[in-house]
């Protein structure tokens, strides 16, 4: 089962385990993918943490998925 995150985007990304997938609201995709994830990559460079969008944007349900890949 995939967790749906509705607040505290940064904290949710930081607490993800490698291989875990979570859902975020589609309207927050620009700030999460374009700002928060790049900031976390720089902040966590020693851990080599990384995330990627998983699949396509789900415009029918208004969500998108992010997977922790490292």
N, C-alpha and C positions, 0 to 999 in steps of 0.2 A: 504494500500500500504506500502511496506517495503522500507525503505531508503537504498540506496547503498552508503557505505562510501569508499572513495578512498584515503584519507589522514587524518592526525590528529587523529589517532586511539584512543589515550588516552582521548582527548577532547570529541570525539564522545561517548565513553563509559561513561564518567562523566556526559554528558548532557542527557543521556537516562532516560526516565521515567519508573517506574516499569510497567512491562507488554509489553513494547515496544520491537520490534524485528528489527534488522538492519542486512544488509549484508556486508561482508568484502571480499576482494580478498583471494582466497584459498592459494596463496603463502605466505600470512602473518599470516596464522593460528597458526604456532608454536610460533611466538613472541606474538601474541595477547592472545592466550589461555594459553600458558606456562609461560609468563613473565608479560605482562601488567595487565591482570585480577588479578593474585595473588598479585601483588603490590598494586593495587587499593583496594583489600579486606583488606589488612593490613592498608593502609592509611585511609580508611573510616570505620574502625571498629566500631566507635560510631554509625554511621548511619546504621550499619549492611547491607551495600550494597553488592549485589551479582549478578553475571551474570552466564549464562550457555550457552553452545552451543545448538542451537535449531535444531534438525533434523540431518541428515547425511551430510557429505561433498558432495557438488554438483560438481563432477569432470567434468561433461559435460559443465557447464557454468562457472566453475572456481570460485565458491563462497562458503561461509559458513555463517550461520546465528548465531547471538548471541542474547539472550533474557535477559533483566534485570528482575531478579526474586525477588529482595528485595531492 
